[in-house]
Amino acid sequence: MDEDAQGPPPAPVVNGTPREIAGGVFVVPDGRVPLVPNVGIVLGEDRALVVDTAMGPANGSRVRAFADELAGPRQLLLTITHFHPEHGFGAQVFGDATIVYNRAQLDELHDKGGAYLEMFRTFGDGVAAQLEGVELVDPDETYDGGVERIDLGGRHVELHDIGRAHTRGDQVVFVPDERVLFTGDLVEERCFAIFPWFPPDDADVDGELWIAALERLEALDPRIVVPGHGDVGGPEVIATVREYLVQLRDETRASAEAGLDADAAAEQIDASMRALHPDWVQPEWIVFGVRHFHAAWSSQQS
């Protein structure tokens, strides 16, 4: 259904409570509320890792309270899957925790964080209210590419620097002993892939690399997949997104090769994808994906 039929979207407020999806691995579910992510809390014997904060200090404080309750005396660590406001712009309430993530994400936060903060403030009063008082916070530790293993005490967690895909500095979090994977916005469940294709201001999304990244995630052989938004599932959640992106790319290329410009291709493919996935949300992102793949195809021809 469209927004007009349902009224305005709910305020982007964390309303879920932690749910244990594997031994010592919890998710605060997004409740399918736009601009609210799935948040993770992973417990070891000595330390606990929080994955994403949700948007703004009020949401961050709610997540922090859940983490404190579950962690007890354990030391808190925080990691963020990518720099977008709804995932990491509550980090300021974790000032006494150790914040760690990949260097590429930090560089992207420095380059774009302020602009995204201002852009999100235009998304309505509910979003602007959550962003009131936001401070952009640097991590305490970064790593350069590859995999960073964190010892939580009796359990290791892996931070994987995925590189450019949905953003310039995507990161996923893997809990090997339970084979739980937190994907950030590389994977959504029943949600059209979010393409932040805003040239010339932000054109770092790369659909081809995104497809390759999803193949890498599948190779980790996860048992439980926590998408950035939507319901927790299994590896089929990754496969569904990969298949959609491949189809979006291939249909866009076919349209371009048939002589359709980006506008015509977007109109045609938007209609077909909405019909193919009537139960998916945020269909407005289809045209951004088409425009990205059309631009990539055009660049290859020049």
N, C-alpha and C positions, 0 to 999 in steps of 0.2 A: 504494500500500500504506500501511497505517497504521503508527504508531510501534510498536505492540505486536508487529506481525509482523516488524519490522526491528530491534527493540531500541532503546535510547536514541539520540538524534541524536549525531553526532560533535561533538567540541569545536569551538567557533567559531575555528578557527586558519587563517590564510592559508597554504595549502600549494601554491598555484600559483606559476608563474614567468612573467615578462613574455613576452607574445606580440605581435609587431608586426602590427597589423591594417591599417595604412596607413603611408605614408612618415613615419617619425619619430613615430608614434602607437602606443602600447603599452597592452595591458590585462593586468593580473594577474587571471586569471579566478577566480571564486568557487568553482569546482569543485562547484557546487550544494550547498555546505555551508550549512545555515541560519545566519543571523546573520553570514555573511561576504559582503561586497559585491564587485562588480567594481570594481577600482581602475584608474585611468588615469594614464599618464605621457605627456606631450606635449613633444617636443623642438623648440626653436628653435635659432637659431645662437648666441644669447647666454644664454638662460634656458630653464628647463624647468619645466613646470607639473604638479603631482601633483593628481589628482582623487580625493578621499576617502583615508582613512587605515586603514580597518578599525578594529576595536574593541580599545582598550586599548593600553598602551605596548609590549607584546611584539609584537603585530601591527603596530603603527605602526613599530617599529624594523625589522621585516622589510621593510615597504614602503619605508621610508627607505633601507635598504641597496640595494634594487633601483633606486630613484631615483638614488642617488649613483653607482651603477655605470653607469647609462645616461647620466646627465647629465655625468659627468666634471667639467670645470672650470666648467660653466654654473652660474649662480645658480639656486637652487631657489625656486619659489613653490608654495604649497599653496592649493587651494580645496576646499570641502566642499559637497555637493549639498543637505544638510539636516541638522538638528541631532541626529538620532537616533544613539544610541551606536555602533551597528555601522558607521556611516559616518564619524564625526568624532572619536570619543573616543580617538584615538591621536595627536592633534595636538601633544601636549606634546613629542614627540620631534623636532618640526620647529621648535624654538625659534629657530634661526638662519636659517630660511627666512622669506620674506614671506608671511603668510597673508592672503588677501583673499576676501571674499564679501559677500553682500547684507545690508543693515542689518536687514531683517525676520527673517532667520535668527539674527542675533546677539541680537535682542530675544527671540526664542523660546528660544534657549539660556539666556538669563538667567532667563526665566520658568519653564522646565520642566526644564532640564538636570539639576539636582540630583535632582528627583523621578524622572526617567527612569533615572538612574544607580542609584538605590535599587530601582526596580522591576525593572530588568534583573538585578540581583544576586540576585533571587529565582527566576531562571529555571534554576537548577541550578548545581552546583559548577563545571562546565566554563566557564559564562559568568562566574560570580563570579571565577574564577581570572584570566580575561583582564582583568577590570575592576579587579584589585588595583593600587592605586597611581595610579589615574586622577586627573588634574588637568584641570579645565575651563579651556580657553585661549581668550582673546578673539583675534580677528583683528587684524592690524596695520592693515589698511585695510578700509573698507566702502564700498559705493555704495548709493544710494537709488533703487531701481526701475530699470526699463528695461534697457539693455544696457551692460555695461562691457567695453571692448575692451582686451586686454592684448597688448602687443608683446613677443614672445619673441625677436625678432631674425630677420628674414626670414619671419616667420609671426605672424599675429595669431590670438588665441583670443578668443571671445566668451563672457562670462558673462551669462546671461539670468535676470533676476529674474522668476520665474513668479508669485509671490504665493501666495495660499491655494489649496491643492488637497489633496495628500496630507498636507501640514503647512501651517502658516501662512506659511512662508518658503521654499518650494521654489525651487531654482536648477538650471538645466541649463548644460552646457558644450558649446559648438559650435566645431568646428575647420573654418572655412569652406573652406580650400584643399583639404581631403580630404573635406569634408562628413561628418565624423564627429560624432555627437551622443552625449554622456554624459547620461543622463536621470535618474540617481538613482532613487528609488522611485516616480516617476510612471509608470514602465514596468518591468514584470517579464516574464520569458519563461517560459511554462509554469508560472506561479505566480499564484494568485488574488490580486487587488489587495489590498494591505495597508491596512486601514481602522483607524487608531488612534482609534476611537470609544469613548472612556472617560468619558462624562459622569458627574458634573459636572467631573471633574478635567481632562479634555482632550477637547474637542468641536470642535476647529478644522478637522478634515478636512471638505472640501466636495466631494461627488461631482459636483455640477453644474459647479462651476468646474474640477474635475479633467477632466471631459469636454472643456470648452472649452480647457483647457491642452493636451490632447493634439492637438486640432485645430491649435493654434498650432505645436506641434512638427512636425506633418506639413507645415505650410506652409513650414518651413525647408528642406524637400526634402533630408533627410539621405540619404546613400548607405549609411552604416554606423551602426547604432544599438547602443549599449552600454547595456543595461538595468541597473537597480540590482542585480538578481539574475537569474541564468540566462544562457543562451548569447547571444553577440553575433549580431546578424542585420541585416536591412534594415528599411525603413520598414514592412513588414508587421507587425513586432513591435509598433509603436505602434498600428496599426489594430486588431490583435487585442485589445489592452487596451481601446481606446475602444469597440469593439463589445460587449465583455463588460460594461463599465460602463453603457452604454446599456441593454442587456438587463436587467441587475440593477436599474437604476432603474425601467424600464418594468414589469417583473414585480412589483416591490414596490408601485408605484402601483396596479397592477391588483388586487393582493391587498388593499391597504388600501381601495380603492373597493368591493370586494366584501364588506367588513366584517371582514376578518381583522385581529386585533391583531398587534403586532410579533412576539410569540412564535410565533404560528401561521404568520405569513408567513415567518419565518425558517426554521422547520422545513420548510415546503413547498419553498421556493426553494433551501435548502441541498441537499435531495435531488436536485432537478432539475439544479442546476449541477454537482454531483459526477458525475451520470450523463452530462452533456453534455461534461465535460472530465475524463475519467478519468485522464489522464496528467499533470494539473497537480498541483502540490504546495501545501501549506499551505491546505487547504480550510477550516480553522477560521476564516479571515477572511471567508468568505461571510456568515455570520450578522451579523458586525459591519457589513458593508456594507448588508445588508438593514435592520438596526436604524437605521442612519444615514438611509437614504432614507425609511424609514417615519416617522421623527421629522420629517424635512424636509417630507414630505407633510402630516403632522398639523399642523405649524406653519402651513402655507399655508391650511389649512381654518379656522383659528381667527381 
